[in-house]
Amino acid sequence: MKANVAAKRDPHEEAGAYPAPAAHAELKGVSRIYGVPGHGGVHALGPVDLTLRQGEFFSVVGPSGCGKSTLLDVLSGLSVPTEGAVTFEGKPVAGKVPDGVGVVFQEDATFPWLTVWDNIAFGLRRAGVDPAEIERRVNYAVGFVGLKDFAKAYPVQLSGGMRQRVCIARTLVMRPRLILLDEPFGALDAQTRLIMGDELLKLWRETGATVMLITHALDEAAMLSDRIGVMSSRPGRIIEEIETGWPRERDSRIASEDGFGQITARLWRLLREESLKAAGLAGGGS
Amino acid sequence: MSWAGWLRLIVVTGAVLLLEVLCRAGVIAKTVLPAPSVMAGDLYRLLASGAASADIGETLGNVAMAVIASILLGFVAGVAIHAMPRVRRALDPFLATYYAVPFFVFYPVLIVIFGLGAAPIVVIGTLFGVVAMLINTLNGLDRIPRVLLKTARVHGMDPVRTALMVKLPSAAPYLFTGAKLAIAYCFIGVIAAEFIMSSSGIGYSIAYAFNNFDNARMYALMLFIIVLVTVLNAVLFTWERRIMQRRRR
């Protein structure tokens, strides 16, 4: 199914609740094939057409192994698409992460030999930012993610959630205009995920950045996003885009709203068949 | 000190005291083994007289050269081989069986090539140490989490900066282990080589004392070596444990 075609638009949008969206990042006809196409290569992704609007919170859900992380790698410039074109702020993205793009990974990406403070300052130092400015930004970020008391601690002394906050802070200080998150809370317990989700929403509002979150958790996508892209089983394509219609000022308490259940139910209706296909169980009954 | 540390101290002290009692009681003849307190006294007098200073200096110099050569060559070769997976697959069996080769059989060849003097001894020491460093360099590079390399790319780091700021610190615990093993192997290689192919150094001096029934000098030098490598190893072990504790996830 052609991507970037929103299914049933929600009433908020029809009523003009959203500003006219500007394309911030775009994928046009993007495919990624690992190995030699046509000679046993693995077709992991695509073709995908996707537009991320300026300042929106966009989530991608899909069955395991459908190419969600490949989509993020291609969009960030960490991977080169086999076919198609990727642009960020109108400029082509090819094999190099552009300035203004920050990425948070699922795995613990803290540097174990650096303190929390030095981990957060890592990118700024590499970029040659003035030391006084580094001090100002890192101190703010340490406070923002609630790690002021752990600034001199090493990652080994932190919980998994705290380490992920270090990675988020390291991205935050670079002032990215596009933040890509690859299942950043995948290894965390349910309560910590909710808290981290709220922190992520705070970060999104604070920075005004465009956010794309890759997640396998439907409730997480429904709670956090302005818009959700649903991917098919491999090779992953965007089979539907859903507008949530949530206000910009929101947090995890939105899960008690009536619409929340409707969104997650709709996501599951779309994903169930794809998940069965991905698990090799399609056609085995309803 | 930890409970295990106290236990170690008690075991070592107990063993020394037992040996002391057995030697003093005549159970062990003093022509076979002098009491540890006698050995310590002999060592003190030997060091104070300066009679062994030249030999000690020569051995430590040879060990230092072998350690530096082992660490540099092992690290550079490890980085190069890691970058060439096919070469590595071909070399893997040789690296795995490397320490099964008795290098001392090559000593006539080394003397022919390098002549008499320090060079063949340093070469033997290096041959002992280099592969420990090389294997640990490969291990360290293998174990760099991919996500850290991706993070380096996200921050726009070039290969040189990635190597210096991410790869090297990430592999540091393994490199340290390699260096620690290289030091131990170099000591073994150098002192053993001095036994058979030198006219100076601690190894030569021990062999000379043995051949001339000079038990006092022989045991004093043996005690010196044991104390030196034990202290050195304890310092390196403590340092290594601190590094590893910081890295444990």
Interface residues (C-beta under 8 A of the other chain):
Chain A: S76 L78 K96 V97 D99 V101 G102 V103 F105 E107 D108 A109 F111 P112 W113 F122 G123 R126 A127 Y154 P155 V156
Chain B: P145 R146 V147 L148 K150 T151 R153 V154 H155 G156 M157 R161 M165 V166 P169 S170 A172 Q245 R246 R247 R248 R249
